[in-house]
Amino acid sequence: MKILKNKAITKKAVLFTLCILPPALVGTYFAVSEVLKSIPREQRDILIEQCGSEQAVISLSIIQPIILVIFCSFFGYLLSEKIGLMKPFKIEKKAAVITLISGIIGGLIISCDAFTFAKIIPEVAKSYESPITPISFVYSVLYGGIVEEILLRLFVMSLFSLAIKFIFFKKEETYSPKIYIAANFIAALLFTAGHLPATLSLFGTLTPLIVFRCFLLNGMGGLIFGYLYRKYGIGYSMISHALFHICSKCILLIFL
């Protein structure tokens, strides 16, 4: 990658990664701790016995995802610079308003899940019986808003933009919007598919309706975050993703 030879951009990629790492570490730690709680007690006890303590299990479990975050942060930054999507974060009125509106509307739509799909899918209804804790609130905001955006938008969407141009539009000198849109669609699909294992773990089954719900809610979010990334930069996609979770959880705390 020729861009690695540019010391100024490489330095920015390193600094960006170092800034992303602390909140990503916190979000991943809490996410893993929540997953550990959902594991059947017998299996959890075996893991704790093998590792020595619950904290040891969590600490060992976050190593791989954190390495992935570091990799995707650094190379995602370089890819984003190469394809022209890396924008310095600054407060712009139009971008801020669109991001705020998208976050609020998205949060409203996601919270409607408790009053729509939960009424016809018993597994979904049961999931809302668990209370929203400070830990679940923090990890959904930090892991979703930062880690998932780094992996799926900054890295995957950027990588597919590069691949699509190289394969289908090699003769074009610049990256046209159609390349970014196609890459966003692919990243959104992967973003949704990536939630299927967690959905299976949470509900214990993957019926056609549950899969449809997963693709509808997560796919919608993925397309919105990708749009904000290509239009205003990764910072705004992170904020919008975080607002999705903040707004939806606040609504559920009030009405459930």
GINORBEL-V438612 format. One record per pair of residues at least 12 apart in sequence whose C-alpha atoms are under 10 Angstrom apart, sorted by the first residue. I is the first residue (numbers start at 1). J is the second residue. Records with the same first field share a line. If there is no record, write none. Layout:
I->J ; J
//
This chain:
1->75 ; 78 ; 79 ; 82
2->78 ; 82
3->78 ; 79 ; 81 ; 82
4->75 ; 78
6->78
9->77 ; 78 ; 81
10->74 ; 75 ; 77 ; 78
11->74
12->74 ; 77 ; 78
13->73 ; 74 ; 75 ; 76 ; 77 ; 78 ; 81
14->70 ; 73 ; 74 ; 75 ; 77 ; 78
15->73 ; 74
16->70 ; 73 ; 74 ; 77
17->69 ; 70 ; 71 ; 72 ; 73 ; 74 ; 75 ; 76 ; 77 ; 150
18->70 ; 73 ; 74
19->73
20->69 ; 70 ; 73 ; 74 ; 146 ; 147 ; 150
21->66 ; 67 ; 69 ; 70 ; 73 ; 146 ; 147
23->139 ; 141 ; 142 ; 143 ; 145 ; 146 ; 147
24->65 ; 66 ; 69 ; 70 ; 139 ; 142 ; 143 ; 144 ; 145 ; 146 ; 147 ; 148 ; 150
25->62 ; 63 ; 65 ; 66 ; 69 ; 139 ; 142 ; 143 ; 147
26->62 ; 138 ; 139 ; 142 ; 143
27->135 ; 136 ; 137 ; 138 ; 139 ; 140 ; 141 ; 142 ; 143 ; 144 ; 145 ; 146 ; 147
28->58 ; 61 ; 62 ; 63 ; 65 ; 66 ; 69 ; 139 ; 140 ; 142 ; 143 ; 144 ; 146 ; 147
29->55 ; 58 ; 59 ; 61 ; 62 ; 63 ; 65 ; 66 ; 135 ; 139 ; 143
30->58 ; 62 ; 135 ; 136 ; 137 ; 138 ; 139 ; 140 ; 142 ; 143
31->58 ; 62 ; 135 ; 136 ; 138 ; 139 ; 140 ; 142 ; 143 ; 144
32->57 ; 58 ; 59 ; 61 ; 62 ; 65 ; 139
33->54 ; 55 ; 57 ; 58 ; 59 ; 61 ; 62 ; 135 ; 136 ; 139
34->58 ; 135 ; 136 ; 139
35->58 ; 198 ; 201 ; 202
36->54 ; 57 ; 58 ; 61
38->201 ; 202
39->201 ; 202
44->57
65->147
66->147
68->147 ; 150 ; 151
69->146 ; 147 ; 148 ; 150 ; 151 ; 155
70->147 ; 150 ; 151
71->150 ; 151 ; 155
72->147 ; 150 ; 151 ; 152 ; 153 ; 154 ; 155 ; 156
73->147 ; 149 ; 150 ; 151 ; 154 ; 155
74->150 ; 154 ; 155
75->154 ; 155 ; 158 ; 159
76->150 ; 151 ; 152 ; 153 ; 154 ; 155 ; 156 ; 157 ; 158 ; 159
77->150 ; 154 ; 155 ; 158 ; 234
78->154 ; 155 ; 158
79->154 ; 155 ; 156 ; 157 ; 158 ; 159 ; 160 ; 161 ; 162
80->153 ; 154 ; 155 ; 157 ; 158 ; 159 ; 161 ; 162 ; 229 ; 230 ; 233 ; 234
81->158
82->158 ; 162
83->158 ; 159 ; 161 ; 162 ; 165 ; 174 ; 175 ; 180
84->158 ; 174 ; 175 ; 230
85->154 ; 158 ; 161 ; 175 ; 180 ; 229 ; 230 ; 231 ; 232 ; 233 ; 234
86->154 ; 158 ; 229 ; 230 ; 232 ; 233 ; 234 ; 235
87->229 ; 230 ; 231 ; 232 ; 233 ; 234 ; 235
88->232 ; 233 ; 234 ; 235
89->232 ; 233 ; 234 ; 235 ; 236
90->232 ; 233 ; 235 ; 236
91->236
92->232
94->232
95->228 ; 231 ; 232 ; 233 ; 236
96->232 ; 236 ; 239 ; 240
98->228 ; 236 ; 240
99->224 ; 225 ; 228 ; 232 ; 236 ; 237 ; 238 ; 239 ; 240 ; 241 ; 243
100->236 ; 239 ; 240 ; 243 ; 244
101->240 ; 243
102->221 ; 224 ; 225 ; 228 ; 237 ; 239 ; 240 ; 241 ; 243 ; 244
103->221 ; 224 ; 225 ; 237 ; 239 ; 240 ; 241 ; 242 ; 243 ; 244 ; 245 ; 246 ; 247 ; 248
104->240 ; 243 ; 244 ; 245 ; 246 ; 247 ; 248
105->243 ; 244 ; 247 ; 248
106->217 ; 220 ; 221 ; 224 ; 240 ; 241 ; 243 ; 244 ; 245 ; 247 ; 248
107->221 ; 240 ; 241 ; 242 ; 243 ; 244 ; 245 ; 246 ; 247 ; 248 ; 249 ; 250 ; 251 ; 252
108->244 ; 245 ; 247 ; 248 ; 249 ; 250 ; 251 ; 252
109->217 ; 220 ; 221 ; 244 ; 247 ; 248
110->216 ; 217 ; 218 ; 220 ; 221 ; 244 ; 245 ; 247 ; 248 ; 249 ; 251 ; 252
111->244 ; 245 ; 247 ; 248 ; 249 ; 250 ; 251 ; 252 ; 255
112->248 ; 251 ; 252
113->125 ; 128 ; 213 ; 217 ; 248
114->127 ; 128 ; 252 ; 255 ; 256
115->256
117->209 ; 210 ; 213
120->209
121->203 ; 207 ; 209 ; 210
122->203
123->202 ; 203 ; 204 ; 205 ; 210
124->199 ; 202 ; 203 ; 210 ; 213
125->203
126->202 ; 203
127->202 ; 203
128->252 ; 256
129->256
131->252 ; 253 ; 256
132->249 ; 250 ; 252 ; 253
136->249
137->245 ; 246 ; 249 ; 250
138->242 ; 245 ; 246
139->245
140->241 ; 242 ; 244 ; 245 ; 246 ; 249
141->238 ; 239 ; 241 ; 242 ; 243 ; 244 ; 245 ; 246
142->238 ; 241 ; 242 ; 245
143->241 ; 242
144->238 ; 241 ; 242 ; 243 ; 244 ; 245
145->225 ; 235 ; 236 ; 237 ; 238 ; 239 ; 240 ; 241 ; 242 ; 243 ; 244 ; 245
146->234 ; 235 ; 237 ; 238 ; 239 ; 241 ; 242
147->238
148->191 ; 222 ; 238 ; 241
149->191 ; 222 ; 225 ; 226 ; 229 ; 234 ; 235 ; 237 ; 238 ; 239 ; 241 ; 242
150->234 ; 237 ; 238
151->187 ; 191
152->184 ; 186 ; 187 ; 188 ; 189 ; 190 ; 191 ; 194 ; 222 ; 225 ; 226
153->183 ; 184 ; 187 ; 188 ; 191 ; 222 ; 223 ; 225 ; 226 ; 227 ; 228 ; 229 ; 230 ; 233 ; 234 ; 237 ; 238
154->226 ; 229 ; 230 ; 233 ; 234 ; 237
155->187
156->183 ; 184 ; 186 ; 187 ; 188 ; 190 ; 191
157->180 ; 181 ; 182 ; 183 ; 184 ; 185 ; 186 ; 187 ; 188 ; 190 ; 226 ; 229 ; 230
158->180 ; 183 ; 184 ; 187 ; 229 ; 230
159->183 ; 187
160->179 ; 180 ; 182 ; 183 ; 184 ; 185 ; 186 ; 187
161->175 ; 176 ; 177 ; 178 ; 179 ; 180 ; 181 ; 182 ; 183 ; 184 ; 186 ; 187
162->175 ; 179 ; 180 ; 183
163->179 ; 183
164->178 ; 179 ; 180 ; 182 ; 183
165->178 ; 179 ; 180 ; 183
177->230 ; 231
180->226 ; 227 ; 229 ; 230 ; 231
181->223 ; 226 ; 227 ; 230
183->226
184->222 ; 223 ; 224 ; 225 ; 226 ; 227 ; 229 ; 230
185->219 ; 222 ; 223 ; 226 ; 227
186->222 ; 223
187->219 ; 222 ; 223 ; 226
188->215 ; 218 ; 219 ; 220 ; 221 ; 222 ; 223 ; 224 ; 225 ; 226
189->215 ; 218 ; 219 ; 220 ; 222 ; 223
190->215 ; 218 ; 219 ; 222
191->215 ; 218 ; 219 ; 221 ; 222 ; 223
192->211 ; 214 ; 215 ; 216 ; 217 ; 218 ; 219 ; 220 ; 221 ; 222
193->211 ; 214 ; 215 ; 218 ; 219
194->214 ; 218
195->211 ; 214 ; 215 ; 218
196->210 ; 211 ; 214 ; 215
199->211 ; 214
221->237 ; 240 ; 241 ; 244
222->237 ; 241
224->237 ; 240 ; 241
225->237 ; 238 ; 239 ; 240 ; 241
228->240
//
